[in-house]
Amino acid sequence: MHFGGLTGFFITWLGNFKLLLFAFGKGPLASDPLNLSLKRFVAVACLPIKISHHDQNKETPSPKTPEKGQISLLNYATKGVLLAVLLKVYEYSEFIHPKVLLGLYCFHIYFFLELILAVVAVVAKALLGFELEPQFNEPYLSSSLQDFWGRRWNLMVTSILRPTVYEPTLNFSKHVIGHKWAPLPAVMATFLVSALMHEILFYYQGRLRPTWNITGFFLLHGFCLTVEIVLKKAVGKKWKLPRLISGALTVAFVMSTSFWLFLPQLLRFQADVRLLEEFAALGAFIKNATLSFHF
């Protein structure tokens, strides 16, 4: 589950999209070809990492990300401890309400993704000298769907989908429906592509025929995000919800739709059981290796 999911995400999705951009002279692989050695090229293509800012291609700017060093080691350590606590809590899952358990799975996915992407970035920085950029920006603090998907959740995917799907669709739509409304089909196209890539990743994980609920999840979010854009254009700054309320509504919407459409697809192929078995196997391996080392 862990290796299959990560390699599918890194290579099937990010790697192919980076190569597609490279074919058009764009993206991270085309940012500085004279200084990009073969090993650096392969690393950038296959891993969720970025070259330092001064080497970035100025034509494809990444979305707003936290400044370097903003996410501290203590922040990551805290999330690591919380993930470990969740693994312990799962031992009592028969006493936990199913909805509460789904909520814990949401936090598990977030903690795991942020930690594993941070580890990959740190290793790449140590071995190849790449710039370390946070891949998440505290998504639970989102004030809107635009904020959640565009500036806080899995920023590496956002930075890849923007030049490969969003910007080409936006430029085409400007000639058809004008500048004002061109972002709407661009947003829907971006969420559609993201949905299809998630369907592929889920198929790799479970080898089960898709139910298309994952596609429904992302198209629903894409539609709601376009409605949000329309409302913001219509209302402007005249009327705005307090951040506390908009943030609570955003998190509630993301989690409730995840309970409804996203997480059940993970449970179809017993992802929760298989993940825990892999953690247990890893723990046993480390324990045996430690005992062997002492003797």
N, C-alpha and C positions, 0 to 999 in steps of 0.2 A: 504493500500500500504506500509506504513512504517513498521508496525509491521509484516505484512506477509512477506515482503521482507527480513527483518533482521532476523526473526526466521528461515526462509528457509535457508538463508546463514549460520547462526550460527550453526544450528542443522543438517539440511539435508546434508549440504556439510562439513563444518569444523568438526562438532561433529562426524559424521559417519567415516570420514577419520582418526580422532584421535583415535577412537575406533578400527579401522582396524589396525593402527600402534601398538596400545596397545596389540592387540591379538598376535602380533609377538615380543612383548617385546621392542618396539621402540616408539619414539615420546615423546611428553611432558607428557603424562599420565604415562609413564614408567620411567621417568627421576629419580624420587626419591620416590618409592612406600612406604618406611617406614615413610616418613614425609608427605605424601599426604593423608590428612583426607578426609572423604566422601564429605564434602562441598567443599573442594578445588578440589577434583577430578571432581565433577559435574561442578564447575565453569570453570575449565580448559577445560573440554569436550565441554561445551555449549557456551562458549564465546571466542572471538578472543583475548585471552590474553596468555602471556607466564610467566613461572616461572622464577625467577632470574637466572642470567647467571651461577652462581656456581652450580645450580641444574639442568642445562640443560644436556640432554643426549649427551655425546661427540661424539657418533657414528652418530648422525644426525645433524650436524651443520647447523645453519640457514644461509641464504645468508647475505652478508654484509649489515649492517644496520647502521644508524647514531648513534653516541655515545649518551648515555643518556644525556638528557637535551639540545641536539643540536637544537631541534625544540622548540622554546620558546613559552611562553604564548602569547606574542605579535603576533607571527606567527598565532596561532590558532584564536586569537581575530580578526585579520585582515581578515582571511578567513570567520569567522562568520559574520562580517560586510558585506563582499562581497556577501555572500549568501543572506543576508537580502536585499541587494540592488537588486540582481537578482529577488527576489520575487516581489519587487516593480516594476521592469522593466516589468515583465510579464503582468502587468495590461494594458500595452500599446502594447501587442503582435500583435494586428491587424495592427499596423503601422510599424512593424519590418519585414524585409525580411526573408522568411522561412529559408534560409541558415544561416543567422546571428542568428536566433532563435535556430537552431540546435547547433551552436557553444556555445551559452549560456547554453544549456542543458548539453553539455560536461563539462563545468566548474561547473555547478550545481551538477552533479553526483560526480565529484572529491571532491568539497568542502564538500558535505554532507557526503560522505563515510569517509573522513579523520576526520571530526569533530565527527561523531557518534562513530567511532572506538576509537578515543582518549578519549571520554567521558566514554565509557565502560572500557577502560584500567585504567582510573583515579579512577573510582568507585571500580574496582577490587583491585587496589593498596591500596585504603583507607580502604576497608573492610577486605581484605584477605592478604595484605602485598605482593602482587605480584610485580615483577619488571615492570616498565612502559617502553615499547619500541614503538617507532613511527611505524605506519603501512604504511606510505607513506614517500617517500624521494624526494619531489619536482619533480614529474615526468615531468613537463614542461622543466626541465633542462637536460633531457635525451640526450645522444650523439649518441645513436644507439638503435635498437630494443632490443639487449641483455641487454643494460643498462636499458631500460624502463621496460621490463617484469621481468628481473632478480634482479634488485637492487633498483627500485624506485616505481613501481606500486603494491599496495596491497600486502605487504611483508608477511602477514600472509598466504595468499593463496599460495604464492611462497614457503614458508617454509613447507607447508603441501604437496604440489604436488611434491616437490623435493624427499622426502623419499618414498612416496607412489607410484609414477609413474616414475619419471625421473631416479632415481638411479637403481631400479630393471631392467628397460629397458636398461639402459646403461650397466649394468653388463652382461646381456644376450647378448647384441649386440657385446660386446667385443669378445665373443667366436665365433661369426658368421662372422663379417666384420672387426674385429681388433680394436685396441684402437683409431686409428686416426679418423675413421669415425663413431664410436659408438655413439657420441653425436647427430648425425643427426636423427636417428629413435627415440632416447630418447626424443628429443625436440618435434617431431611430435606427439608422443604418449601423452606427457604432454599436448599439446595444444588440442588434441582430447578429452581427459578426461575433461579438463576445459570447452571445448565447450559443451559437453553433460551436465555437471552440470549447466551451464548457461541456457541451453534449459529447464532444469527442473525448475529452479528458475523463468524463464519467464512464464512457464506454470502455476506455482503456482500464479503468479501475475495476469495473464489475463485469464486463463482457456481457451485458444485458441489453436487449433491444430498448432504445430510448422511448420514454413515454411523452417526451417533449414538454414536461413540466418545467424543466430548467429553462427552455426557450420561453415558456410562458412567464417565468419569473423575471427574466431580463427584459422582455418586451413590455411587461407591466411597468417595470421601473422606468424604461425608456419613455413610455407614454406619459407616466406621471411627471417625469422630469420635463417633458415638452409642455405639459399643462402648467407646470411651475414657471417655465420661461415665459409663456404667454401671459400669465397673471402678472409677473413682474414687469413685463413690457406695458401692460394695460394700466397697472396701478402706479408703477414707478416708485418713488420714495414717499408718496403721499400717505401710504398706510403700510405698516410693517409690524409683524408679530414680534413680541419680545423674544430675545434669543433663547431664554429658558424654555418658553413654550414651543417655539419652532424646533429647537433641538430635541425636546422630548418627543414631539410628534414624528420627527425624522427617524430617531432610533426605534420608536415603537413600530413605525411602518416597515422599516427594514427587517426587524426581528419577526414581526407577525407574518410577513410574506415569506420569510425564510422558513418559518414553521410550516407554512401551508404548502409551498412549492419546492423549496430547495432541499432542506434537510431530509425529508422523506425519501428523496432519491439516493442519498447516501446510505440510508438504512435499508434500502432495497437489497443491496449486496453486502449487508452486515459490515459496513465500514467501521462502525464503533467497536464491534467485537474483534475484527481483524487488527485494528490499530492497537488495541490493548494487548493483544497477543504478541504483537511485534515489540511493544515496549517491554513486556515481560521477558521476551527472549533476549532483548538487548541487556536488560538488567542482569539476567542469568549469565550472559556471556561476560559482562564486566566483572561480576562477582567471581566467576571461575578464573578469569584472567588474572585478577588481583591475587587470588589464593595461589595460583601457579607461580606468580612473580615472587611472592613471599617465600615459597619453598624452593 
